[in-house]
Amino acid sequence: METELLGDIVIIFILSSAVLFLFHRIRMPAILGYLITGVIAGPQCLGMIRSIDQVVVLAEIGVILLLFTVGIEISLKDLLQIKRFVLVGGFLQVLFTVLAVLFILVSLDRPPGEAVALGFMVSLSSTAIVLRIIQQRGEFDALHGRTILGILIFQDIIVVPMMLLIPMLPGAAVSTHESPIYILFKALLLIAVVIAGAKWIVPRILYQVLKTRDQELFLLFTVGMCFAVAWLSSSAGLSLGLGAFLAGLVISESPYSLHAIGNIRPLRDAFSSFFFVSIGMLLDLRVLIDNTAFIIVISICVILIKAVTCALATSIIGLPMRMVVLVSLALSQVGEFSFILSKVGLDSGILSPEVYQMFLDVTVLTMGATAFMIAISHRVAAGFSQLSRYDELEGIRRQHTLRDHLIIVGFGVNGRNVAMAARSKGIPYVVVDLNPDIVRSEGGNGEPIYYGDATQESVLSHLGIKDARVIVIAISDPVATRQIVEMARRLNEDVFIIARTRYVQEVEALHKLGADEVVPEEYETSVKIFAKVLERYQLTRDDIERIVEDMRAGDYSLFRSVCEEAYCDANLKLMGKVIYTIRVPEGSNAAGRSLDELGIEGILAINRGDETLRPIGGLRLQVGDVLIIIGPPEKMREVERMLTEMGRGTER
């Protein structure tokens, strides 16, 4: 049996690599490649996979690790910020979908119990597939990405009462034996344990683990904790995925979350491939071939029903049309937890074997269509946005009197900092954001912020784009950023456009669309790191600033010439010593004395206020001067005692 499983793993990896390579060449989504791999290798096609049960176990591990990393990447604070999307958006989406499916199936004379059970199953979306695609597209931090996450979290939670209710529906042959109140008690107890662990226990344990500097120990602890909480969640009647997500939240509250996710990601990527392959293995080709037209029609109807009901739910919570379309199309498939509900429905007699298999085929087809739906969602959203009008434009209209002002798109960390700087310098500005909670709270504090979608020409026009001097685009949505840049340049040829992006590959595209300055976060991080490296090589501040400016301008030849200058060779001789910064305190005996008198060696520079002074021998020290000195630690301790010794030094 072990040899069979090993052979199946080899087949999955080799076949997946071949299919994914082909899909990469023809620019098709990777997840679709995994699904097709499962179809080809599964029992309904070539029958290459024999240890199907063991592969399904590996697939569950993939889902656990995927949701664990999602939990790490957000925090409890972030979760509280999207509570409206979780509680209101998620509840309305599930309710509307269940009611729509129930109404349609009862109208077709299907049994009420079966109709409700199928409504439960259709209401759930694929957490694993959707979040994987959203993360790959860099849209996880965008408003629609957070909304999608909130609704998916609610769906994962609501699976539990659905599992309890299905055996109680009319027509069930087998009923549940566990009290719902007992299940609820265990769920609340698990959540309490997770919160306590996140606040008091796990950070201290992680600190002790990291003190050992043993990477294997850290990896074992984080993975063990992930599966432990997932196991506790399953024991409480909740889903494994929800437990893994809660475990990730615990890690996210510690200072070591970035280190944890860096260790977990390779495992996640390897095991999540088994999940997507196992989904493809569920597709029964014989049923699909015998009922091709019917299954395709049903799949299209399911996608439409979910898109419409999700659109209605997200509209009620106040999202603009573009966000509504993006969220609705992303959640228009049937999810992996629906397989669990369908198995419960089959075991309890609610679903017949024929309906069960038909549902599995429809689910796999809708999952396969997810990548396409998300890929076209921005174009569809742009079309729908042109048809919508916002009442908020009435509030924005009065801003048309501004001249030579600054427009800030997005009020996250970057947008807030820009607004703070503009306010301190008396620069007139106006902010537009898509989050109604931020608009309401900041507007109440006197911030000139308005609710609207800046990808719409009417919104930019009412913000005064034609009379603006600068527009700063500080949002996390790469597609929307490109749309706003193109539109702003078209509406005002003279406006100075500054765009923020997360990735370097977006820079060229944004420049071509008309951006004057593009600030890529990952590149700016590397620039700052390199500047710190140059500091350790004792380059002056002026030299570092010149190199950084040239780096940002694209002059990469400087990387080859930095150390060709004479001073570089001299400084390299000092490597192995330590650089110290020592301040001259009030009352120091060194204040008022010259460097020649003090006889201090190894001074690189002296910072005095905003000035950087050369350490010439006749320079007299003043209180507050900061000496930058290089030398061995024992010598630096003597210098520190000399400078901090209190006496009757006088400033000159």
Residue, then its C-alpha position, 0 to 999 in steps of 0.5 A: m500500500e505504501t508503494e502504491l501511494l508513493g507511485d501515485i505521488v510520483i504520477i501526480f507530480i510528474l503529470s502535473s508538471a507536464v500539464l502545468f508547463l503546457f498551460h503556462r505556454i498557452r497562458m491558461p490558469a494553473i488551477l485548471g491544469y491541476l483539475i485536468t491532471g486529476v481528470i486524466a489520472g483519476p479512476q474515471c479516465l486512465g485510472m493511474i491513481r490507485s490509492i485514492d483515499q490516501v491522496v484525498v488525505l494529502a489533499e486535506i493537508g493541502v487545504i489545511l496549510l492553505l487556510f493556515t497561511v491565509g490566517i497568518e497573513i491577516s490578524l485579529k485586528d484585520l478580521l475585526q475591520i471586515k466584520r461587516f463583510v463576514l457577518v452581514g455580507g456572508f449571511l445575506q449571500v448564503l441566505f439569498t442563495v439558499l432561498a433562490v435554489l429552494f424556490i427554483l427546485v420547489s417550482l420544479d416539483r423537487p422534494p423540499g428536503e432535497a431542495v434545501a440541502l442543495g441550496f446549502m451546497v450551492s451557497l458555499s464557494s471554494t475558499a481554497i481556489v478563490l484565495r489562491i487566485i486572489q493571492q497570485r493576482g496581488e489583490f488580497d489587500a484590495l477592498h474586493g479581496r477583503t470582502i471575498l475573504g469575509i464572505l468565505i470566512f462566514q461560509d466556512i463557519i456556517v458549514v457546521p450548522m448546515m451539517l447538523l440541519i441536513p439530517m433533520l430535513p424532511g425525507a432524511a432516513v438517518s438523523t443526527h445523534e449529537s445535540p446542536i447546543y453541545i456542538l455550539f458549546k464546543a465551537l465557542l470553547l475552541i474560539a476562546v482557546v484560540i483567542a487566549g493562545a493568541k494573546w498570552i501563550v503562543p508568542r511566549i512559546l515562539y520566543q523561546v523556540l526562536k531563541t534556540r535558532d533552530q529552524e527545524l524546531f520552529l518549522l515543526f512547532t508551527v506545523g504542529m500547532c496548525f494541525a493541532v488546532a485543526w484537529l481540535s476544530s474537527s473534534a468540536g464538529l467544526s471544519l478542519g479548514l476553519g481550525a487551520f485558519l484560526a491557528g494562522l490567526v494565532i500566529s499572526e498576532s505574534p511578531y514572528s508571523l513573517h518568519a512562519i509564513g516563509n517556512i510554511r509556503p513551500l509545504r503549502d504549495a506542494f500539498s495544495s496541488f494534491f487538493f486540486v488534483s483530487i477535485g479533478m478526480l471526482l469528475d465522472l466522465r461517463v455521467l458527464i458524457d451521457n448528460t453533457a448538455f444538461i450538466i453544462v446548462i445546470s453549471i451555467c445556471v448555478i454560476l448565474i444564481k450565485a453571481v446574482t445573489c452575491a451581487l444583491a448581498t454586496s449591494i446591500i452592504g454598500l459596495p459600489m458596482r465595480m466591487v459588486v461585480l468583482v466579488s460576485l464573479a469570484l464567488s460564483q462557483v461551488g466550493e470544496f466544503s459542499f462535497i462534505l455536505s453532499k456526502v452528508g446528504l447522501d448518507s442521510g438519504i436526502l440525495s439520491p446517488e444520481v443527484y449526488q454524482m450530478f452535483l459533483d460534476v457540476t461542482v467540478l465544472t464551476m470550480g474549473a470556470t473560476a479562473f476564467m470568471i476572475a480573469i474577466s471580472h475586471r472587464v465586466a466590472a468596468g462595463f457595469s460601472q459605466l451604467s451606475r451612478y452614485d448618490e455620493l457624487e452630489g457630495i463630491r460635486r462641490q469639490h469642483t471649485l478647487r484649483d491646483h489641488l491634490i487628489i488622493v485615491g485610497f485612504g490606507v496607510n500610504g494615503r493617510n501619510v500623504a494627506m497628513a503631509a499635505r495638511s501640514k504644508g497647507i496644500p489643498y487636497v481631497v480624498v476618495d475611497l471605496n470603504p464606506d466605514i472609512v469614509r464615514s469615520e474620517g469624514g466625521n473627523g473633518e477629513p475631506i474624504y468622499y465615497g466613490d469609485a475612482t475608476q469612473e470618469s464621472v468621479l474623477s471629474h467631480l473631484g476636479i481632475k482637470d484642475a488638479r496639480v497632482i493625483v496620488i493613487a495609493i490603493s492595493d488593486p493593480v487593475a484599478t490602479r492602471q485604469i485610474v492612471e489611464m483615465a487621469r492622463r486622458l482627462n488632464e494631460d498636465v496633472f502629475i500622476i504618482a502611482r503606488t504598486r506592490y510589484v516591480q513588473e507593474v512599473e513599466a505598464l503604469h509609465k506607458l499608461g501615463a504615470d509620471e512616478v511609480v513607487p513599487e513597494e518591493y523595489e523601494t524596500s530593496v533600495k532601502i536595504f542597499a542604502k543600509v549596506l552602503e552605510r556599513y561600507q562608510l559611504t557619505r550620506d551625499d554619496i548614498e543619496r546620489i546612488v539611490e537616486d540613480m537606482r530609482a532612475g534605472d542607472y544600474s551601472l552604478f552597482r558595478s562602479v560604486c566600489e571602484e572609487a579610491y575611498c572604497d579601498a580605504n574603507l574596506k581595510l576597516m572591515g571587521k570593526v564596529i561602528y558606534t554613534i555616541r552623543v555628547p551629553e549636557g555637562s560633558n567635559a568634552a564639550g568645547r574641546s577640539l578633536d586634537e585635544l581629545g585625541i579620539e581616533g576613528i571618527l568618520a563624521i559628526n552630526r550637528g543638528d541637520e549638518t554633517l561635519r568633517p572630523i578635522g582636528g580643530l573642530r570643537l565639540q558641542v553639546g548634542d553632537v553625535l560622533i560616528i566612530i569606527g573601532p574595536p569595542e574595547k576602544m569605543r568604551e574608552v571613548e564613550r567614557m571620555l565623552t560622557e564624563m561630566g565636568r566643566g566643559t564650555e561650549r564655543 
